[in-house]
Amino acid sequence: MNKKIQKIISKKNRGKIVCLTAYSKSIAKILDKYCDIVLVGDSMANVLYGLTNTHKISLTNIIQHSKSVKLGIKKSLMVVDMPKGTYRNKKKAKKNARLLKKITGCDAVKIESNKKNFHIISELVKSNIPVMGHIGYTPQFNKKFRIEGSSNSETKKLLKEAIEIQKAGAFSIVLECIASSASKLITEKVKIPTIGIGSSSYCDGQILVTDDMLGLSGFYPKFVKKYAQLNRVIEKAIKKYTKEVKLNKFPTNKNFF
């Protein structure tokens, strides 16, 4: 097993796992200093391409951005999202995951659960392709956003789903927008690390979309804390540049060849 993956698994109940998303070398290089896991997420659909959901991001899109991210990664575990439709069956999943891993050099792939594709995870793991699972709100399969695990019956179903993903061989699992009590129970019951997004502090780790937490995306639901407001910083810089160009203050002799 990949040493980086072993390290993530060993953090279960021993320390929090830090995860963020990246779509380019420049951001990945910064994240690599601090993150345990860097995810090349299909969230690039919303963040970079202005799409309303993640459904139209292609394998080609994911591969191109993943190649860039890989250039900035040295120590972090690099996980890449499998786009919607690329793992409909065992044959397709194995072909696409192998291609993704071969071209990008990523350490693992992430697959969203549709509550019945556990056999896909199992097939990939058997083929030496590490898999991160994903339950709760799964953007590739859920049409509308809702909090999962608010009732006892929902909690039981989510726990069963998490256990099935563990049995299939996943090394970790993302819990997205799952009620606190449910995410606490799941984290206690499964042996693999849980990575939360909008799913309480009970999870073994946390992940956010980097552009969200930096104040760049314009998407700020309750579970996102803005650690910076880069949109204002960027606007201020561009405003200054615009003014200097119009007043002929830029470029100066210092900027000439």
Order of alpha helices (4+ residues) and beta strands (2+ residues): alpha-beta-alpha-beta-alpha-alpha-beta-alpha-beta-alpha-beta-alpha-beta-alpha-beta-beta-alpha-alpha
